[in-house]
Amino acid sequence: MSTIRCIACCGALLCAALALPDRSTAQVPLGIRTASGLTVTPAYEGWYENADGTFSLSFGYYNRNFEEIVDIPVGAGNSIEPAAFDGGQPTRFHPRRHWGVFTVIVPADFGDQAIVWTIDFRGEKYAIPGTLHIDWQIDALEGEAGAGNTPPVLAFSEGGAEGAGPSGIWGGPIEAMVGAPVAVAVWARDDGRGAFRREGQDEPQVALTWFKHQGPGDVTFIEARGGVPISGGMMMTTATFSEPGEYVLRVRANDASGVSGAGHAQCCWTNGFVRVNVTN
């Protein structure tokens, strides 16, 4: 039987259990590093207003395992309600805390409704509500408080449509075949505010990291990490897919401030998503 928990998250994970966990599914005590076998919790980061009057609700997750990568397909174990907003969440969960992995965009008249992301895995059921309450407002696109630092800008074609912040930009679809590497390119630039220059580096960099976001099989990247100068540049990687199906790849661009975590403002990174159709 699942234990149902309702949680509220912003930066650090805050949990309030509505029912005591079954002893068979109780989590390992804090301080013990566990490689695998634990659960995944959804997290709500906050919301921000878009230029068109809609709102983006930003979500991340916490995979308690230190080594195990967890896959939970969209469905009964990984769902968003209302159902009209379901389908954009990740199905692959890398170890530990990941901030602002995707957003749900709601209309201008969303009001006091809630988007609820539920993960039911290994006997533990966690549901996180996302609302437009003023306490959860973030300034993801307007610049980090006191510094004016804004997130990087991404595009999937040179001179093409651009996106910034947790909602980012979508590209594709790209056509691929099982076992055959396919090239995927992304263009990035940054305002350079708060940047620091590493030793031997001519210009601060936008750091780029690729992930499998959704899909039925494994994805292998020839170059999963890279970077481009803040003045602008292109990173090329190749992805190889183990099974046919529909996939979404995510590239995370961290700006030149070197901030690898999130922070309340979520100022310092942008998501890019690429749809890939893989056939035999």
C-alpha positions as CSV (number, residue, x, y, z in Angstrom):
1,M,0.0,0.0,0.0
2,S,1.3,3.4,-0.9
3,T,2.0,6.1,1.6
4,I,0.5,9.5,0.4
5,R,2.5,12.6,1.2
6,C,1.8,16.2,0.2
7,I,4.9,18.4,0.1
8,A,5.9,22.0,-0.6
9,C,9.3,22.8,-1.9
10,C,11.3,25.9,-2.7
11,G,15.1,25.6,-2.9
12,A,15.3,23.2,0.1
13,L,12.8,20.3,0.3
14,L,10.1,20.7,3.0
15,C,7.9,17.7,3.6
16,A,4.8,17.2,5.7
17,A,3.6,13.6,5.9
18,L,-0.1,13.1,5.9
19,A,0.3,9.5,6.9
20,L,3.1,7.6,8.6
21,P,5.1,5.4,6.2
22,D,4.9,1.7,6.4
23,R,8.0,0.2,8.1
24,S,8.7,-1.7,4.9
25,T,9.0,1.5,2.9
26,A,10.5,3.8,5.5
27,Q,13.5,5.8,4.1
28,V,17.1,5.4,5.2
29,P,18.0,7.8,8.0
30,L,19.7,11.1,7.1
31,G,23.5,10.9,6.9
32,I,23.6,7.4,5.4
33,R,24.7,7.5,1.7
34,T,22.5,4.9,-0.1
35,A,23.4,4.0,-3.7
36,S,20.0,2.7,-4.8
37,G,16.6,1.4,-3.7
38,L,15.1,4.7,-2.5
39,T,12.3,6.9,-3.8
40,V,11.8,10.1,-5.8
41,T,10.0,13.3,-4.7
42,P,8.6,16.0,-7.0
43,A,9.4,19.6,-6.0
44,Y,7.7,22.9,-6.7
45,E,10.1,25.8,-7.3
46,G,7.7,28.7,-7.9
47,W,6.1,30.7,-10.7
48,Y,6.7,33.7,-12.9
49,E,4.7,35.6,-15.4
50,N,5.3,35.4,-19.1
51,A,5.2,38.3,-21.6
52,D,1.9,37.1,-23.1
53,G,0.2,37.1,-19.7
54,T,0.4,33.4,-19.0
55,F,2.3,31.9,-16.1
56,S,5.1,29.3,-15.9
57,L,5.1,27.0,-12.9
58,S,8.5,25.6,-12.4
59,F,9.1,22.0,-11.0
60,G,12.1,19.9,-10.1
61,Y,12.7,16.7,-8.2
62,Y,14.7,15.0,-5.5
63,N,16.0,11.4,-6.3
64,R,17.2,10.2,-2.9
65,N,19.6,7.7,-4.3
66,F,23.3,8.7,-4.6
67,E,23.9,6.5,-7.7
68,E,20.7,5.0,-9.1
69,I,19.1,6.6,-12.1
70,V,15.3,6.0,-11.9
71,D,12.9,5.7,-14.8
72,I,9.1,6.3,-14.2
73,P,7.0,6.5,-17.3
74,V,4.2,9.0,-17.6
75,G,1.1,7.3,-16.3
76,A,-0.3,6.2,-12.9
77,G,3.2,6.4,-11.3
78,N,4.1,9.8,-12.8
79,S,1.2,12.1,-13.5
80,I,0.1,15.7,-13.5
81,E,-3.4,17.0,-12.8
82,P,-5.5,18.5,-14.3
83,A,-4.9,16.0,-17.1
84,A,-4.8,18.7,-19.7
85,F,-1.4,19.7,-18.3
86,D,0.0,16.2,-18.1
87,G,2.9,15.0,-20.2
88,G,5.8,17.5,-19.9
89,Q,7.3,16.0,-16.8
90,P,10.6,14.0,-16.9
91,T,10.5,10.2,-16.9
92,R,14.2,9.9,-16.1
93,F,15.4,11.0,-12.7
94,H,19.1,11.4,-12.0
95,P,20.5,11.1,-8.5
96,R,20.0,13.8,-5.9
97,R,18.3,17.2,-6.2
98,H,17.5,18.8,-9.6
99,W,16.0,22.3,-9.8
100,G,13.7,23.8,-12.3
101,V,13.7,20.8,-14.7
102,F,10.5,21.7,-16.5
103,T,7.5,24.1,-16.4
104,V,3.8,23.9,-16.8
105,I,2.4,27.0,-18.5
106,V,-1.1,28.0,-17.3
107,P,-3.5,30.6,-18.7
108,A,-3.7,34.2,-17.5
109,D,-7.1,33.4,-15.7
110,F,-5.7,30.4,-13.8
111,G,-6.5,32.1,-10.5
112,D,-6.3,30.1,-7.3
113,Q,-6.3,26.7,-9.1
114,A,-3.4,24.2,-8.5
115,I,-1.2,22.0,-10.7
116,V,-0.5,18.8,-8.9
117,W,2.5,16.5,-9.8
118,T,2.3,13.0,-8.3
119,I,5.0,10.4,-8.2
120,D,4.0,6.9,-6.9
121,F,7.1,4.7,-6.7
122,R,8.3,1.9,-4.5
123,G,5.3,2.1,-2.2
124,E,5.7,5.9,-1.5
125,K,3.3,8.3,-3.1
126,Y,4.2,12.0,-3.2
127,A,2.0,14.8,-4.5
128,I,3.2,18.4,-4.8
129,P,0.8,21.3,-5.6
130,G,1.9,24.3,-7.6
131,T,-0.1,27.5,-7.3
132,L,0.1,31.2,-8.1
133,H,0.2,32.2,-4.4
134,I,2.3,35.3,-4.0
135,D,4.8,33.5,-1.7
136,W,5.9,31.3,-4.6
137,Q,6.6,34.1,-7.1
138,I,10.2,34.0,-8.6
139,D,12.0,36.4,-10.8
140,A,13.5,33.9,-13.2
141,L,13.7,36.2,-16.2
142,E,14.1,39.6,-14.6
143,G,17.5,39.2,-13.1
144,E,18.9,38.0,-9.8
145,A,18.0,40.3,-7.0
146,G,20.7,42.9,-6.6
147,A,22.8,41.8,-9.5
148,G,20.6,42.0,-12.6
149,N,21.8,38.6,-13.7
150,T,19.6,37.0,-16.3
151,P,19.6,33.4,-17.6
152,P,21.3,32.3,-20.8
153,V,19.6,32.4,-24.1
154,L,19.2,29.2,-26.2
155,A,18.2,28.4,-29.8
156,F,18.2,25.2,-31.8
157,S,19.1,26.9,-35.1
158,E,21.5,29.8,-35.9
159,G,19.4,33.0,-35.8
160,G,16.3,31.0,-35.0
161,A,13.7,31.3,-32.2
162,E,15.2,31.9,-28.7
163,G,14.2,31.0,-25.2
164,A,15.4,31.7,-21.7
165,G,14.7,30.6,-18.2
166,P,13.1,27.4,-16.8
167,S,10.5,27.2,-19.6
168,G,13.2,27.7,-22.2
169,I,12.8,26.7,-25.8
170,W,11.6,23.6,-27.7
171,G,13.0,22.2,-30.9
172,G,12.6,19.3,-33.3
173,P,11.3,16.8,-34.1
174,I,14.5,15.1,-35.2
175,E,14.4,11.8,-36.9
176,A,16.8,9.0,-35.7
177,M,17.3,5.3,-35.9
178,V,18.1,2.8,-33.1
179,G,21.8,2.5,-32.6
180,A,22.7,5.2,-35.1
181,P,24.2,8.4,-33.7
182,V,22.3,11.5,-34.6
183,A,23.8,15.0,-34.3
184,V,22.0,17.6,-32.1
185,A,23.2,21.2,-32.0
186,V,22.3,24.1,-29.7
187,W,23.3,27.8,-29.8
188,A,23.8,29.7,-26.5
189,R,24.8,33.2,-25.3
190,D,24.7,35.0,-22.0
191,D,24.7,38.6,-20.6
192,G,27.9,37.9,-18.7
193,R,26.7,39.6,-15.5
194,G,28.2,38.0,-12.5
195,A,30.6,36.1,-14.7
196,F,34.0,34.9,-13.5
197,R,36.9,33.8,-15.8
198,R,38.5,30.5,-15.1
199,E,42.3,30.2,-15.3
200,G,43.5,30.0,-18.9
201,Q,40.1,30.9,-20.3
202,D,39.9,33.8,-22.8
203,E,36.2,34.4,-22.2
204,P,33.6,33.2,-19.6
205,Q,31.6,30.3,-20.7
206,V,28.0,29.2,-20.8
207,A,28.1,25.6,-19.5
208,L,25.8,23.1,-21.3
209,T,24.7,19.7,-20.1
210,W,22.5,17.2,-21.9
211,F,20.0,14.8,-20.3
212,K,17.4,12.3,-21.5
213,H,14.1,13.9,-20.4
214,Q,11.6,11.3,-21.7
215,G,11.7,8.1,-23.7
216,P,11.4,4.4,-23.5
217,G,15.1,3.5,-23.8
218,D,18.6,4.7,-22.9
219,V,20.3,7.6,-24.6
220,T,24.1,7.8,-24.9
221,F,25.7,11.2,-25.6
222,I,29.1,11.3,-27.1
223,E,29.6,14.7,-25.4
224,A,27.1,15.3,-22.6
225,R,28.9,18.4,-21.3
226,G,30.4,21.3,-23.0
227,G,30.4,25.1,-23.2
228,V,30.4,28.1,-25.5
229,P,31.7,31.7,-25.0
230,I,29.1,34.1,-23.5
231,S,29.3,36.2,-26.7
232,G,27.6,33.3,-28.4
233,G,28.5,29.9,-29.9
234,M,27.3,26.5,-30.9
235,M,27.7,23.1,-29.2
236,M,27.3,19.9,-31.1
237,T,26.7,16.5,-29.5
238,T,25.5,13.2,-30.8
239,A,22.9,11.0,-29.2
240,T,22.4,7.3,-29.7
241,F,19.1,5.6,-28.8
242,S,18.7,2.0,-27.6
243,E,15.0,1.5,-28.4
244,P,12.5,3.0,-30.9
245,G,9.9,5.5,-29.7
246,E,9.3,9.1,-28.9
247,Y,12.0,10.9,-26.9
248,V,12.6,14.3,-25.4
249,L,16.2,15.5,-24.8
250,R,16.9,18.3,-22.4
251,V,19.9,20.6,-22.5
252,R,20.6,22.8,-19.4
253,A,22.5,26.0,-19.9
254,N,24.1,27.4,-16.8
255,D,25.2,31.0,-17.1
256,A,28.7,32.4,-16.6
257,S,28.2,33.2,-13.0
258,G,29.2,29.7,-12.2
259,V,26.1,29.1,-10.1
260,S,25.4,25.3,-10.3
261,G,22.5,25.2,-7.9
262,A,19.2,27.0,-8.1
263,G,18.5,29.7,-5.6
264,H,15.1,31.3,-5.1
265,A,15.3,33.5,-8.2
266,Q,16.3,30.7,-10.6
267,C,18.2,33.4,-12.4
268,C,21.1,31.3,-13.7
269,W,20.0,28.6,-16.1
270,T,17.8,27.9,-19.1
271,N,16.3,24.7,-20.3
272,G,16.1,23.6,-24.0
273,F,14.0,20.6,-25.1
274,V,14.3,18.6,-28.3
275,R,11.8,16.0,-29.6
276,V,13.3,13.0,-31.3
277,N,11.4,10.3,-33.2
278,V,13.4,7.0,-33.2
279,T,12.6,4.1,-35.5
280,N,14.2,0.7,-36.0
